[in-house]
């Protein structure tokens, strides 16, 4: 959240937020509005937008897996959609609620920006708006792997380096201040330690 605010982002389309007891957590900020569904179930999408933006949520096009927001800009508004194509979704994708929003945007000639998590359905792509967003199958083909052990180690090294660089960029290193003793260390444990050390020193010469 701090990186989002510090980076100057005005809008974030979020999939799989941190949810505690059915509520999105960790995204509270005085500078942002949080758009999230009130539907009962596993909430998997939300949208953050800065408070100075004129934006409101389309409840009729939103559920736990889809959040639709209208961003009122000049000279024309833009619709935003955070979409999660769930692995456990029954029936074809995209969902009817998503297709309804796309049809509405096409009918009213309103632009639409979609942030989508479709990893669980990587063998399908969402068709163009002109084709009413009907799923278009991609011929399945097994991805080609590395042709040698040397190439495999090179790929692992590249991936590991990228992960370390991303970690360093996202997580600043800091040293803990104050006592070096762990929080579970107690006065009673300190006395036991002194007694055991005294007994050890007495037994050592024998």
TORDRENKOL-343990 format. One record per residue: x, y, z of N, C-alpha, C in turn; residue in three letters. Coordinates in Angstrom, 2 decimals. Layout:
N
<<X, Y, Z>, <X, Y, Z>, <X, Y, Z>, ALA>
...
END
This chain:
206
<<0.83, -1.19, 0.00>, <0.00, 0.00, 0.00>, <0.87, 1.25, 0.00>, UNK>
<<1.97, 1.21, 0.77>, <2.87, 2.36, 0.81>, <3.54, 2.58, -0.54>, UNK>
<<3.92, 1.48, -1.21>, <4.54, 1.59, -2.52>, <3.55, 2.14, -3.53>, UNK>
<<2.28, 1.73, -3.41>, <1.26, 2.20, -4.34>, <1.09, 3.71, -4.21>, UNK>
<<0.97, 4.17, -2.97>, <0.80, 5.61, -2.75>, <2.06, 6.38, -3.11>, UNK>
<<3.22, 5.82, -2.76>, <4.47, 6.50, -3.06>, <4.78, 6.56, -4.54>, UNK>
<<4.30, 5.56, -5.29>, <4.55, 5.52, -6.73>, <3.64, 6.43, -7.52>, UNK>
<<2.65, 7.03, -6.87>, <1.78, 7.98, -7.56>, <0.67, 7.34, -8.36>, UNK>
<<0.39, 6.05, -8.16>, <-0.68, 5.39, -8.91>, <-2.03, 5.94, -8.50>, UNK>
<<-2.88, 6.21, -9.48>, <-4.21, 6.73, -9.21>, <-5.25, 5.61, -9.09>, UNK>
<<-5.04, 4.53, -9.83>, <-6.01, 3.44, -9.87>, <-5.27, 2.11, -9.85>, UNK>
<<-5.81, 1.13, -9.14>, <-5.26, -0.23, -9.13>, <-6.39, -1.23, -9.25>, UNK>
<<-6.30, -2.10, -10.26>, <-7.25, -3.19, -10.43>, <-6.63, -4.43, -9.80>, UNK>
<<-7.24, -4.93, -8.74>, <-6.60, -5.93, -7.88>, <-7.35, -7.26, -7.94>, UNK>
<<-6.58, -8.34, -8.09>, <-7.12, -9.68, -8.00>, <-6.51, -10.39, -6.79>, UNK>
<<-7.29, -11.23, -6.16>, <-6.88, -12.00, -4.99>, <-6.30, -11.12, -3.87>, UNK>
<<-7.09, -10.16, -3.39>, <-6.63, -9.35, -2.25>, <-6.61, -10.19, -0.98>, UNK>
<<-6.00, -9.64, 0.05>, <-5.95, -10.30, 1.36>, <-7.32, -10.14, 2.02>, UNK>
<<-7.98, -11.25, 2.30>, <-9.33, -11.23, 2.86>, <-9.32, -11.89, 4.23>, UNK>
<<-9.86, -11.20, 5.23>, <-9.96, -11.72, 6.59>, <-11.41, -11.66, 7.03>, UNK>
<<-11.96, -12.81, 7.39>, <-13.36, -12.88, 7.84>, <-14.32, -12.27, 6.82>, UNK>
<<-14.06, -12.53, 5.54>, <-14.95, -12.06, 4.49>, <-14.79, -10.61, 4.11>, UNK>
<<-13.77, -9.92, 4.65>, <-13.55, -8.51, 4.33>, <-12.13, -8.30, 3.81>, UNK>
<<-12.00, -7.43, 2.80>, <-10.69, -7.10, 2.25>, <-9.90, -6.31, 3.28>, UNK>
<<-8.67, -6.75, 3.54>, <-7.83, -6.10, 4.55>, <-6.51, -5.65, 3.94>, UNK>
<<-5.84, -4.73, 4.64>, <-4.52, -4.27, 4.22>, <-4.51, -3.22, 3.14>, UNK>
<<-5.69, -2.75, 2.70>, <-5.74, -1.76, 1.62>, <-6.38, -0.45, 2.07>, UNK>
<<-6.54, -0.29, 3.37>, <-7.12, 0.96, 3.88>, <-6.16, 2.12, 3.74>, UNK>
<<-6.64, 3.24, 3.24>, <-5.82, 4.44, 3.07>, <-6.72, 5.66, 3.03>, UNK>
<<-6.30, 6.77, 3.66>, <-7.11, 7.99, 3.60>, <-7.11, 8.63, 2.21>, UNK>
<<-6.19, 8.18, 1.34>, <-6.08, 8.78, 0.01>, <-6.84, 8.01, -1.07>, UNK>
<<-7.32, 6.80, -0.73>, <-7.93, 5.96, -1.75>, <-9.33, 5.52, -1.36>, UNK>
<<-10.16, 5.31, -2.38>, <-11.46, 4.68, -2.21>, <-11.31, 3.21, -2.57>, UNK>
<<-11.94, 2.34, -1.79>, <-11.90, 0.91, -2.06>, <-13.27, 0.46, -2.56>, UNK>
<<-13.29, -0.08, -3.78>, <-14.52, -0.61, -4.35>, <-14.48, -2.13, -4.26>, UNK>
<<-15.43, -2.70, -3.53>, <-15.45, -4.14, -3.33>, <-16.91, -4.59, -3.20>, UNK>
<<-17.17, -5.81, -3.63>, <-18.54, -6.32, -3.62>, <-19.01, -6.63, -2.20>, UNK>
<<-20.30, -6.43, -1.98>, <-20.91, -6.80, -0.70>, <-21.49, -8.21, -0.73>, UNK>
<<-21.26, -8.90, -1.85>, <-21.81, -10.24, -2.00>, <-21.16, -11.21, -1.01>, UNK>
<<-21.94, -12.18, -0.58>, <-21.43, -13.20, 0.32>, <-20.66, -14.23, -0.50>, UNK>
<<-19.47, -14.57, -0.08>, <-18.67, -15.54, -0.81>, <-17.20, -15.20, -0.74>, UNK>
<<-16.43, -15.85, -1.59>, <-14.98, -15.67, -1.62>, <-14.64, -14.46, -2.48>, UNK>
<<-14.36, -13.33, -1.86>, <-14.05, -12.10, -2.60>, <-12.68, -12.23, -3.23>, UNK>
<<-12.62, -12.04, -4.57>, <-11.35, -12.24, -5.26>, <-10.95, -11.06, -6.13>, UNK>
<<-11.69, -9.97, -6.08>, <-11.31, -8.77, -6.83>, <-11.73, -7.52, -6.06>, UNK>
<<-11.03, -6.42, -6.35>, <-11.41, -5.10, -5.83>, <-10.68, -4.05, -6.65>, UNK>
<<-11.08, -2.81, -6.49>, <-10.45, -1.70, -7.20>, <-10.16, -0.58, -6.21>, UNK>
<<-8.96, -0.02, -6.33>, <-8.57, 1.16, -5.55>, <-8.49, 2.35, -6.49>, UNK>
<<-9.03, 3.48, -6.04>, <-8.97, 4.72, -6.83>, <-8.77, 5.89, -5.89>, UNK>
<<-7.96, 6.83, -6.31>, <-7.73, 8.02, -5.47>, <-9.03, 8.79, -5.28>, UNK>
<<-9.16, 9.41, -4.11>, <-10.42, 10.06, -3.74>, <-10.73, 11.29, -4.56>, UNK>
<<-9.72, 11.87, -5.18>, <-10.01, 13.07, -5.97>, <-10.65, 12.73, -7.32>, UNK>
<<-10.66, 11.44, -7.68>, <-11.27, 11.01, -8.94>, <-12.77, 10.87, -8.77>, UNK>
<<-13.49, 11.20, -9.82>, <-14.95, 11.04, -9.81>, <-15.27, 9.64, -10.31>, UNK>
<<-15.39, 8.71, -9.38>, <-15.61, 7.31, -9.74>, <-16.69, 6.71, -8.86>, UNK>
<<-17.46, 5.81, -9.44>, <-18.49, 5.11, -8.66>, <-18.62, 3.68, -9.19>, UNK>
<<-19.15, 2.82, -8.34>, <-19.21, 1.39, -8.63>, <-20.53, 1.02, -9.28>, UNK>
<<-20.46, 0.11, -10.28>, <-21.65, -0.46, -10.90>, <-21.98, -1.76, -10.18>, UNK>
<<-22.94, -1.71, -9.27>, <-23.28, -2.89, -8.49>, <-23.94, -3.97, -9.35>, UNK>
<<-24.66, -3.55, -10.39>, <-25.34, -4.55, -11.23>, <-24.36, -5.30, -12.14>, UNK>
<<-23.13, -4.82, -12.25>, <-22.11, -5.51, -13.04>, <-20.98, -6.04, -12.13>, UNK>
<<-21.25, -6.17, -10.85>, <-20.20, -6.56, -9.90>, <-20.64, -7.74, -9.05>, UNK>
<<-19.67, -8.57, -8.73>, <-19.86, -9.65, -7.76>, <-18.50, -9.95, -7.13>, UNK>
<<-18.37, -11.10, -6.45>, <-17.11, -11.38, -5.76>, <-15.93, -11.56, -6.72>, UNK>
<<-16.23, -11.90, -8.00>, <-15.16, -12.12, -8.97>, <-15.05, -11.01, -10.01>, UNK>
<<-15.93, -10.04, -9.96>, <-15.93, -8.93, -10.93>, <-16.30, -7.63, -10.24>, UNK>
<<-15.47, -6.62, -10.39>, <-15.79, -5.31, -9.85>, <-15.74, -4.30, -11.00>, UNK>
<<-16.87, -3.66, -11.25>, <-16.98, -2.68, -12.33>, <-17.12, -1.29, -11.74>, UNK>
<<-16.34, -0.36, -12.27>, <-16.35, 1.02, -11.79>, <-16.39, 1.95, -12.99>, UNK>
<<-17.14, 3.02, -12.87>, <-17.17, 4.05, -13.91>, <-16.31, 5.23, -13.47>, UNK>
<<-15.37, 5.59, -14.32>, <-14.49, 6.73, -14.07>, <-14.96, 7.88, -14.95>, UNK>
<<-15.53, 8.90, -14.31>, <-16.12, 10.01, -15.06>, <-15.04, 11.01, -15.47>, UNK>
<<-14.63, 10.92, -16.71>, <-13.61, 11.81, -17.25>, <-14.22, 12.71, -18.30>, UNK>
<<-13.48, 13.74, -18.67>, <-13.88, 14.63, -19.75>, <-12.99, 14.38, -20.96>, UNK>
<<-13.54, 14.23, -22.14>, <-14.95, 14.48, -22.50>, <-15.86, 13.26, -22.38>, UNK>
<<-15.31, 12.08, -22.02>, <-16.14, 10.88, -21.98>, <-15.71, 10.00, -20.82>, UNK>
<<-16.65, 9.26, -20.23>, <-16.30, 8.36, -19.13>, <-15.59, 7.11, -19.62>, UNK>
<<-14.96, 6.42, -18.69>, <-14.28, 5.15, -18.97>, <-14.71, 4.15, -17.92>, UNK>
<<-15.01, 2.93, -18.34>, <-15.37, 1.89, -17.41>, <-14.12, 1.07, -17.05>, UNK>
<<-14.04, 0.64, -15.80>, <-12.94, -0.19, -15.31>, <-13.51, -1.51, -14.82>, UNK>
<<-12.81, -2.60, -15.10>, <-13.27, -3.91, -14.65>, <-12.09, -4.71, -14.11>, UNK>
<<-12.18, -5.09, -12.84>, <-11.23, -6.03, -12.24>, <-11.91, -7.39, -12.27>, UNK>
<<-11.31, -8.33, -13.00>, <-11.97, -9.61, -13.27>, <-11.09, -10.77, -12.83>, UNK>
<<-11.68, -11.73, -12.12>, <-10.97, -12.95, -11.73>, <-11.71, -14.14, -12.32>, UNK>
<<-11.06, -14.83, -13.27>, <-11.67, -16.00, -13.89>, <-11.31, -17.22, -13.06>, UNK>
<<-12.20, -17.57, -12.16>, <-11.91, -18.59, -11.15>, <-11.75, -19.97, -11.76>, UNK>
<<-10.84, -20.74, -11.19>, <-10.62, -22.11, -11.65>, <-11.84, -23.00, -11.39>, UNK>
<<-12.63, -22.62, -10.36>, <-13.79, -23.43, -10.00>, <-15.08, -22.89, -10.61>, UNK>
<<-14.95, -21.98, -11.57>, <-16.13, -21.39, -12.19>, <-16.82, -22.40, -13.10>, UNK>
<<-18.10, -22.58, -12.89>, <-18.87, -23.49, -13.74>, <-19.36, -22.74, -14.97>, UNK>
<<-19.37, -23.42, -16.10>, <-19.84, -22.82, -17.33>, <-18.74, -22.08, -18.06>, UNK>
<<-19.05, -21.61, -19.27>, <-18.04, -20.93, -20.10>, <-17.67, -19.57, -19.54>, UNK>
<<-16.46, -19.13, -19.91>, <-15.99, -17.81, -19.51>, <-15.87, -16.92, -20.75>, UNK>
<<-15.98, -15.59, -20.59>, <-16.25, -14.88, -19.34>, <-17.68, -15.05, -18.86>, UNK>
<<-17.91, -14.71, -17.59>, <-19.23, -14.86, -16.98>, <-20.25, -13.96, -17.68>, UNK>
<<-21.53, -14.30, -17.46>, <-22.61, -13.50, -18.06>, <-22.54, -12.05, -17.60>, UNK>
<<-22.19, -11.84, -16.32>, <-22.14, -10.47, -15.80>, <-21.05, -9.66, -16.50>, UNK>
<<-19.95, -10.32, -16.86>, <-18.87, -9.65, -17.58>, <-19.29, -9.35, -19.01>, UNK>
<<-19.92, -10.30, -19.66>, <-20.38, -10.09, -21.03>, <-21.45, -9.01, -21.09>, UNK>
<<-22.26, -8.92, -20.05>, <-23.28, -7.86, -20.01>, <-22.64, -6.49, -19.96>, UNK>
<<-21.57, -6.36, -19.16>, <-20.87, -5.08, -19.08>, <-20.23, -4.73, -20.42>, UNK>
<<-19.61, -5.70, -21.07>, <-18.99, -5.46, -22.36>, <-20.02, -5.04, -23.40>, UNK>
<<-21.17, -5.70, -23.39>, <-22.24, -5.34, -24.33>, <-22.75, -3.93, -24.06>, UNK>
<<-22.87, -3.58, -22.78>, <-23.33, -2.24, -22.41>, <-22.34, -1.18, -22.88>, UNK>
<<-21.04, -1.46, -22.71>, <-20.02, -0.50, -23.15>, <-20.05, -0.34, -24.67>, UNK>
<<-20.24, -1.45, -25.38>, <-20.28, -1.39, -26.84>, <-21.50, -0.61, -27.31>, UNK>
<<-22.64, -0.86, -26.66>, <-23.88, -0.20, -27.07>, <-23.80, 1.32, -26.84>, UNK>
<<-23.18, 1.71, -25.72>, <-23.10, 3.14, -25.38>, <-21.80, 3.79, -25.84>, UNK>
<<-20.98, 3.00, -26.58>, <-19.70, 3.51, -27.11>, <-18.84, 4.12, -26.01>, UNK>
<<-18.66, 3.33, -24.93>, <-17.86, 3.75, -23.79>, <-16.63, 2.85, -23.69>, UNK>
<<-15.47, 3.45, -23.49>, <-14.23, 2.69, -23.38>, <-14.20, 1.83, -22.13>, UNK>
<<-13.48, 0.72, -22.21>, <-13.40, -0.22, -21.10>, <-11.96, -0.68, -20.91>, UNK>
<<-11.48, -0.61, -19.66>, <-10.16, -1.12, -19.29>, <-10.37, -2.31, -18.37>, UNK>
<<-9.77, -3.45, -18.73>, <-9.96, -4.69, -17.98>, <-8.63, -5.15, -17.39>, UNK>
<<-8.63, -5.41, -16.09>, <-7.50, -6.07, -15.43>, <-7.96, -7.46, -15.05>, UNK>
<<-7.36, -8.50, -15.65>, <-7.90, -9.84, -15.55>, <-6.86, -10.83, -15.08>, UNK>
<<-7.27, -11.71, -14.17>, <-6.46, -12.86, -13.76>, <-7.12, -14.09, -14.36>, UNK>
<<-6.51, -14.60, -15.44>, <-7.08, -15.75, -16.14>, <-6.10, -16.90, -16.20>, UNK>
<<-5.18, -16.97, -15.24>, <-4.17, -18.03, -15.27>, <-4.78, -19.42, -15.24>, UNK>
<<-5.88, -19.57, -14.54>, <-6.50, -20.89, -14.42>, <-7.18, -21.32, -15.71>, UNK>
<<-7.29, -20.40, -16.68>, <-7.95, -20.69, -17.96>, <-7.07, -20.21, -19.10>, UNK>
<<-5.79, -20.59, -19.03>, <-4.83, -20.08, -20.00>, <-5.04, -20.63, -21.40>, UNK>
<<-5.89, -21.64, -21.57>, <-6.12, -22.18, -22.90>, <-7.23, -21.45, -23.64>, UNK>
<<-7.76, -20.36, -23.03>, <-8.78, -19.56, -23.70>, <-8.42, -18.09, -23.59>, UNK>
<<-8.80, -17.33, -24.59>, <-8.63, -15.89, -24.53>, <-9.98, -15.24, -24.74>, UNK>
<<-10.13, -14.06, -24.21>, <-11.38, -13.32, -24.40>, <-11.36, -12.73, -25.79>, UNK>
<<-12.40, -13.00, -26.57>, <-12.47, -12.49, -27.93>, <-12.59, -10.99, -27.97>, UNK>
<<-12.46, -10.43, -29.15>, <-12.56, -8.98, -29.30>, <-14.00, -8.54, -29.05>, UNK>
<<-14.13, -7.26, -28.75>, <-15.46, -6.72, -28.46>, <-16.39, -6.87, -29.65>, UNK>
<<-15.85, -6.81, -30.87>, <-16.66, -6.94, -32.07>, <-17.31, -8.32, -32.17>, UNK>
<<-16.67, -9.32, -31.55>, <-17.20, -10.67, -31.59>, <-18.00, -10.98, -30.32>, UNK>
<<-18.40, -9.94, -29.61>, <-19.22, -10.06, -28.40>, <-18.52, -10.90, -27.33>, UNK>
<<-17.16, -10.89, -27.37>, <-16.34, -11.49, -26.32>, <-16.63, -12.97, -26.09>, UNK>
<<-16.89, -13.69, -27.15>, <-17.04, -15.14, -27.03>, <-15.66, -15.77, -26.97>, UNK>
<<-15.48, -16.75, -26.08>, <-14.18, -17.38, -25.90>, <-13.66, -17.97, -27.20>, UNK>
<<-12.39, -17.75, -27.45>, <-11.76, -18.29, -28.65>, <-10.67, -19.25, -28.22>, UNK>
<<-10.85, -20.51, -28.56>, <-9.93, -21.53, -28.10>, <-8.57, -21.40, -28.76>, UNK>
<<-7.53, -21.66, -27.98>, <-6.17, -21.70, -28.50>, <-5.76, -23.16, -28.63>, UNK>
<<-5.24, -23.58, -29.78>, <-4.81, -24.98, -29.90>, <-3.80, -25.32, -28.82>, UNK>
<<-4.05, -26.41, -28.11>, <-3.15, -26.79, -27.04>, <-1.86, -27.35, -27.61>, UNK>
<<-0.75, -26.90, -27.06>, <0.57, -27.34, -27.50>, <1.48, -27.36, -26.30>, UNK>
<<2.15, -28.45, -26.09>, <3.05, -28.55, -24.95>, <4.20, -27.58, -25.13>, UNK>
<<4.50, -26.74, -24.11>, <5.60, -25.80, -24.23>, <6.94, -26.53, -24.33>, UNK>
<<7.82, -25.97, -25.14>, <9.13, -26.58, -25.31>, <10.01, -26.26, -24.11>, UNK>
<<10.69, -27.28, -23.60>, <11.58, -27.10, -22.46>, <13.01, -26.85, -22.91>, UNK>
<<13.91, -26.64, -21.96>, <15.33, -26.44, -22.30>, <15.90, -27.70, -22.97>, UNK>
<<16.78, -27.48, -23.94>, <17.30, -28.59, -24.72>, <18.52, -29.25, -24.08>, UNK>
<<19.04, -28.66, -23.03>, <20.21, -29.25, -22.38>, <20.21, -28.89, -20.90>, UNK>
<<21.03, -29.61, -20.13>, <21.13, -29.34, -18.70>, <21.75, -27.97, -18.45>, UNK>
<<22.70, -27.58, -19.31>, <23.33, -26.27, -19.18>, <22.30, -25.16, -19.36>, UNK>
<<21.45, -25.32, -20.38>, <20.41, -24.33, -20.63>, <19.43, -24.25, -19.46>, UNK>
<<19.11, -25.42, -18.87>, <18.22, -25.45, -17.72>, <18.80, -24.67, -16.55>, UNK>
<<20.09, -24.87, -16.27>, <20.73, -24.15, -15.16>, <20.78, -22.64, -15.45>, UNK>
<<20.96, -22.27, -16.72>, <20.96, -20.85, -17.08>, <19.60, -20.21, -16.81>, UNK>
<<18.54, -20.95, -17.15>, <17.20, -20.43, -16.91>, <16.91, -20.31, -15.42>, UNK>
<<17.36, -21.30, -14.64>, <17.17, -21.24, -13.19>, <17.93, -20.05, -12.60>, UNK>
<<19.15, -19.82, -13.07>, <19.95, -18.70, -12.58>, <19.29, -17.37, -12.91>, UNK>
<<18.78, -17.27, -14.15>, <18.09, -16.03, -14.56>, <16.86, -15.77, -13.71>, UNK>
<<16.07, -16.83, -13.48>, <14.86, -16.71, -12.69>, <15.18, -16.34, -11.24>, UNK>
<<16.20, -16.99, -10.67>, <16.59, -16.70, -9.29>, <17.07, -15.27, -9.13>, UNK>
<<17.86, -14.79, -10.09>, <18.35, -13.41, -10.06>, <17.20, -12.42, -10.13>, UNK>
<<16.22, -12.71, -11.00>, <15.06, -11.83, -11.12>, <14.26, -11.78, -9.83>, UNK>
<<14.09, -12.95, -9.17>, <13.36, -12.99, -7.90>, <14.08, -12.20, -6.81>, UNK>
<<15.42, -12.34, -6.74>, <16.19, -11.61, -5.73>, <16.13, -10.11, -5.98>, UNK>
<<16.21, -9.71, -7.25>, <16.15, -8.28, -7.58>, <14.79, -7.70, -7.22>, UNK>
<<13.71, -8.46, -7.50>, <12.37, -7.99, -7.16>, <12.19, -7.88, -5.66>, UNK>
<<12.77, -8.85, -4.92>, <12.67, -8.82, -3.46>, <13.39, -7.61, -2.88>, UNK>
<<14.60, -7.34, -3.38>, <15.36, -6.19, -2.89>, <14.65, -4.88, -3.20>, UNK>
<<14.02, -4.82, -4.38>, <13.32, -3.59, -4.78>, <12.05, -3.38, -3.96>, UNK>
<<11.42, -4.46, -3.50>, <10.14, -4.35, -2.79>, <10.29, -4.31, -1.28>, UNK>
<<11.33, -4.94, -0.74>, <11.48, -5.07, 0.71>, <12.80, -4.44, 1.15>, UNK>
<<12.72, -3.33, 1.82>, <13.92, -2.67, 2.31>, <14.49, -3.42, 3.50>, UNK>
<<15.82, -3.49, 3.57>, <16.50, -4.19, 4.65>, <16.68, -3.26, 5.83>, UNK>
<<16.30, -3.71, 7.00>, <16.45, -2.90, 8.21>, <16.92, -3.79, 9.35>, UNK>
<<17.65, -3.19, 10.28>, <18.12, -3.93, 11.44>, <17.23, -3.65, 12.64>, UNK>
<<16.85, -4.69, 13.37>, <15.99, -4.48, 14.53>, <16.70, -3.67, 15.61>, UNK>
<<15.94, -2.80, 16.26>, <16.48, -1.97, 17.32>, <16.02, -2.50, 18.68>, UNK>
<<16.77, -2.12, 19.71>, <16.40, -2.53, 21.05>, <17.05, -3.82, 21.46>, UNK>
<<16.43, -4.53, 22.40>, <16.99, -5.75, 22.95>, <17.10, -6.84, 21.89>, UNK>
<<18.19, -7.60, 21.95>, <18.40, -8.70, 21.02>, <17.72, -9.98, 21.48>, UNK>
<<17.20, -9.97, 22.69>, <16.53, -11.16, 23.21>, <15.17, -11.33, 22.54>, UNK>
<<14.79, -12.57, 22.26>, <13.49, -12.81, 21.63>, <12.35, -12.41, 22.55>, UNK>
<<11.18, -12.14, 22.00>, <10.05, -11.67, 22.82>, <9.56, -12.70, 23.84>, UNK>
<<9.87, -14.00, 23.62>, <9.40, -15.02, 24.56>, <10.34, -15.20, 25.75>, UNK>
<<11.49, -14.48, 25.78>, <12.44, -14.60, 26.88>, <11.88, -13.92, 28.11>, UNK>
<<11.88, -14.64, 29.25>, <11.28, -14.12, 30.48>, <12.32, -14.04, 31.59>, UNK>
<<11.95, -13.37, 32.68>, <12.82, -13.26, 33.84>, <13.07, -14.64, 34.46>, UNK>
<<12.07, -15.50, 34.46>, <12.23, -16.85, 35.00>, <13.26, -17.65, 34.20>, UNK>
<<13.20, -17.54, 32.88>, <14.19, -18.22, 32.04>, <15.59, -17.69, 32.30>, UNK>
<<15.70, -16.40, 32.59>, <17.00, -15.80, 32.87>, <17.59, -16.38, 34.17>, UNK>
<<16.75, -16.57, 35.20>, <17.21, -17.16, 36.47>, <17.64, -18.61, 36.27>, UNK>
<<16.85, -19.36, 35.48>, <17.20, -20.76, 35.21>, <18.53, -20.84, 34.47>, UNK>
<<18.75, -19.92, 33.58>, <20.02, -19.91, 32.84>, <21.21, -19.65, 33.79>, UNK>
<<21.04, -18.73, 34.72>, <22.11, -18.43, 35.67>, <22.41, -19.64, 36.56>, UNK>
<<21.35, -20.32, 37.02>, <21.54, -21.49, 37.88>, <22.26, -22.60, 37.12>, UNK>
<<21.83, -22.87, 35.89>, <22.46, -23.93, 35.10>, <23.91, -23.60, 34.79>, UNK>
<<24.23, -22.34, 34.58>, <25.62, -21.93, 34.33>, <26.48, -22.13, 35.58>, UNK>
<<25.90, -21.79, 36.76>, <26.65, -21.96, 38.03>, <26.93, -23.44, 38.28>, UNK>
<<25.91, -24.30, 38.08>, <26.09, -25.74, 38.28>, <27.11, -26.31, 37.28>, UNK>
<<27.10, -25.81, 36.06>, <28.05, -26.27, 35.07>, <29.48, -25.91, 35.47>, UNK>
<<29.66, -24.69, 35.95>, <31.00, -24.26, 36.37>, <31.52, -25.05, 37.58>, UNK>
<<30.57, -25.42, 38.48>, <30.96, -26.21, 39.65>, <31.34, -27.63, 39.25>, UNK>
<<30.66, -28.19, 38.27>, <30.93, -29.57, 37.86>, <32.12, -29.67, 36.90>, UNK>
<<32.50, -28.58, 36.32>, <33.56, -28.60, 35.29>, <34.91, -29.09, 35.81>, UNK>
<<35.39, -28.64, 37.06>, <36.71, -29.09, 37.53>, <36.74, -30.57, 37.91>, UNK>
<<35.60, -31.16, 38.24>, <35.56, -32.55, 38.73>, <35.73, -33.55, 37.58>, UNK>
END
